[in-house]
Amino acid sequence: MTELAQAKSGSRKRPRAQLQQERRVAQRVEERIVGRDTSSYLDLPTEEARLDCSRQYHQATSSAALQSAVCGICAREVSVSRDGVQRTKLTEVPNRTRLIPRVPHPKHELYDGCLLDPAGLFPKTPGYRPASTTLQRGMKGTVSTYELDTSGVVDMLEGKLMPRMPEVLAKVISVTFVGIGPLPKRWLRTTFRVRRPVVHAALVHLQREHRHYADIHISEERLRALPEDDVPEELLGVVRHCSDPGVTLQENGGYVPEDDDGVPGAPADDDNPPMHPPDVPRGQPTDASLEQPCLPDVIPLQVSGSIDTDLTRTSATDLMMWGLQNLWKTSGEGGYSVRHGQAPVSDFGRQRRADGSASDNDAPDTQGPPANYFERAFPCLFPYGLGGIEGDQPEPVDFREHVRWALQYHDRRFRRHETFPFVVFAIEQRREALGSARIQVRRKTFEQELQVLSSITLQSLKHASEQEAAKAQITDPAVLLLKRLVHGAAGRVQGTDAARYKIRAQIWSTSLVYGPPSMWITINPSDIHDPIAQLFAGEDIDLDNFVASSGPDAARRAVSIADDPYAAARFFHFLTLTLLETLFQIRVTPYAVKSGTGVLGKAAAYVGSVESQGRGSLHLHMLLWLHNTPRSEQLHELLHDELFRSRVVAYIRANVRAYMTGLETAASVKAIPKDNDIPFSRPPHPDSPDYHAEVADFELRLARAQQVHTCKVKRCLRFNAKGRLACKRRAPFEHAEDDYIKEDGRWGPKRLYRYMNGWIPAVLVHGRCNNDGKLLTNGADTKNITFYVSSYAGKKQAKNHNMSAIIADGFAYDQLHKRTDYMNDLREQQRLLLFRLMNSINREQELAGPMVISYLMGWSDVKTSHSYAPLYWSSFMAALFQAFPNLRQLRR
């Protein structure tokens, strides 16, 4: 301690030589721990090792590996190989007494006295399959449910009289058609078809079987007002037409090429006319198509909505008018206002007893059955009003576990429901926000922070929002403290931008152990066209003897994936994990990270960020660390060695490609037939006698279909600071006659046609999807790559918004709606404020269905090879001061 005190009493600026010496010592210690041998950096695998990686991929994606079955006990769809499914005789099932229902129901099908699902028995009984839809679903904001004031709308809906009048559809649904020309009525039938007999049968079922809807009254007059089998005329009258097809390009923007992409710079080919006339955009019917009984592949309908968690800035009238903004201005259809109840419906299924413990709702209700939220809100999912999440359960089931069971239920009705995944995700977010706010205010330093927070005013927050809008630094320390507290609390809530920021610390922590990252990789699986995704969506496909022509066509594949976001999410996470384990040879076990020699060499670690594109599909941005990666200083010295540069060039030629024979010019690229359905295939097997010729031809066709970039306005073309249109992907790319690397670290693959995206050959062939790979050489153009990619991986997932302005709105509402029971508890007031501010921020989130499913299933939005333990600086300092009390004096 004496030497430390002397050091502290002297100058705080240590000599530069001393700092460099300490760094060299730390680097030598790090090399002994990691075992860094720079002479083995970028070693290429042998040909046999590459073939073995391909064999492992084929084995991992075989029919046997992906075989699924229905568990007869829990009724979930499970993996036979991963979950160890076995056939068992009913008489040999252990603990059979637990399968005897405690509360019998007339619809129970008992087998030897046990309640089992018929789909899990042999021979199998066909399960229920709901009809497919063509809606791509997404979520903006959060979800809350309110009781309707029945007495206030009795004149319009007549209380419990069913069915609702058709005029109500025009008041709650608006449709916007994007394209040129009129919309054929039969296209609307795929989504808005109403069948009178089906409505009548559903109402009769609810009345007879559903305990929460037993008192409804069925009106024959209203039934006759419904069409027999058609789209209601009331709905056709509110269809709005938008003639700007660029809107769909903006909404569908992403990395994956569209099927109608052309070849930039290529001349028109009269021998291959387009499928549609030049003046008619793809998807718009021609006169000939109007005469044919065909349906479009997928009709993308963007659902507009304004959903407010705690009514901080949106009134009930605004909620309703938002849905009416797309109506024809000349239709004469005016808006109306229906104010819901004053408090949201409780989505906490189990009521709290006086002692604070959870109730199982086992006490009978004299006025009717227990009001379970899910049973009442989703009568189609719980057709008998039983089995709701957190409902009547002799043995309580955890909320998350019950949701995951529902999403894995074999008949797939929960995962295919339009709103169920979003509702349960919003509930889970709110509960996490409540718990996070409570943790935040219980910190020891929060008492001191309360005094600073009490000085915040609405005016100071508005001033901060003006500073943020002007891209200036916020100067008010109280506002900065509030934003820091909100950011810290939101970091414990999944799906928030604050939670994604943790990846930055994970990237830097990995860099401290393994040095700078070696590669930046992007993988965009083709969920619509991949046969594995179709298998997960329920299609009967033999992956071992695959025949593309015997499977579903492109239209059916698109509908299957749009209808099942669970299948899309499951496919993405399965494919990325399989590529990592088979091609990159890095496997993660509960206790260790095992790596071998893969197609890119021997990988040491990876950190990846999962994102969703404009059309909802998921893609992965990933940093990969290779074993024996030199330090930045060493790499700079090695690049001056010609032998080392030749080794790097050989690595680029093998693993980062932007050219093949036939991809020289726009004309030569266009001469290669573009097979949009090529992802719906299987990669060549390495044991094939003509494997090398087959894989070369397969790679060329994939590069033509997946890697050609086409610039389009509102998709990648943006106006730059000079007012000129520029591609945000930086196309056209650099032209290079051969693979190269310079002494300063600048490198590039051979590229003759400047609109070819680079690709990793092994990923392109086996994943059959768009991808990209960049070697990080710490050159002039990538010397700050770690900071860039960590910032990119943790970027906001929503549209740009002013965080200070959102906080100001939430703060204003909190000031006007103080809870009287919290008035005497300042800590509880601040907890409620943090909760409301987090909800205000979550209102701005935009999440696609597959991403929501990923959160609900625990698949996360981050892919890491290692586990990370957070180090809280305040706790570390407290422990340090407790062990060494004299440090407090030195600190002063």
PyMOL commands that set and color helices and strands:
alter all, ss='L'
color gray80, all
select helices_A, chain A and resi 2-9+16-34+38-40+47-60+90-92+96-99+118-120+150-157+167-172+185-192+196-209+220-225+233-236+246-251+287-290+316-323+373-377+399-407+420-441+446-453+458-469+477-490+497-500+502-514+531-536+548-550+554-563+565-583+632-638+642-655+666-671+691-706+761-767+785-793+803-816+820-822+826-842+849-856+873-883+886-891
alter helices_A, ss='H'
color red, helices_A
select strands_A, chain A and resi 68-70+77-79+110-111+114-115+138-140+146-148+161-162+175-178+194-195+217-218+229-230+239-242+340-344+519-524+586-588+593-595+597-598+601-612+618-626+717-719+725-727+740-741+747-748+770-775+846-848+862-864
alter strands_A, ss='S'
color yellow, strands_A
deselect
rebuild
show_as cartoon
